[in-house]
Amino acid sequence: PSGLALHDGVIYVGDNETGFLFAFDQETGDLLDWLDLGFEDGALMGIVFDEDGNLWMTNAREDEVLRLSVEE
């Protein structure tokens, strides 16, 4: 894993090798969903949620900090 974050009872795990983000139920450990972030191999590094529920992540290959947000 390239990052772990807990938000609203869901554990998010970033995978550095594939550039995928996985979401697991905190209580059961069941895989809830996944997202291909489109990062190159080795690019996805840390992930963190802010107080507004936005997910921030780093792309080490492009020297970027990116935000993923869901509009309600």
Secondary structure in CASP SS format (residue, H / E / C, confidence):
PFRMAT SS
TARGET T0000
AUTHOR 0000-0000-0000
METHOD secondary structure of the structure
MODEL  1
P C 1.00
S C 1.00
G E 1.00
L E 1.00
A E 1.00
L E 1.00
H E 1.00
D C 1.00
G C 1.00
V E 1.00
I E 1.00
Y E 1.00
V E 1.00
G E 1.00
D E 1.00
N C 1.00
E C 1.00
T C 1.00
G C 1.00
F E 1.00
L E 1.00
F E 1.00
A E 1.00
F E 1.00
D E 1.00
Q C 1.00
E C 1.00
T C 1.00
G C 1.00
D C 1.00
L E 1.00
L E 1.00
D E 1.00
W E 1.00
L E 1.00
D E 1.00
L C 1.00
G C 1.00
F C 1.00
E C 1.00
D C 1.00
G C 1.00
A C 1.00
L E 1.00
M E 1.00
G E 1.00
I E 1.00
V E 1.00
F E 1.00
D C 1.00
E C 1.00
D C 1.00
G C 1.00
N C 1.00
L E 1.00
W E 1.00
M E 1.00
T E 1.00
N E 1.00
A C 1.00
R C 1.00
E C 1.00
D C 1.00
E E 1.00
V E 1.00
L E 1.00
R E 1.00
L E 1.00
S C 1.00
V C 1.00
E C 1.00
E C 1.00
END
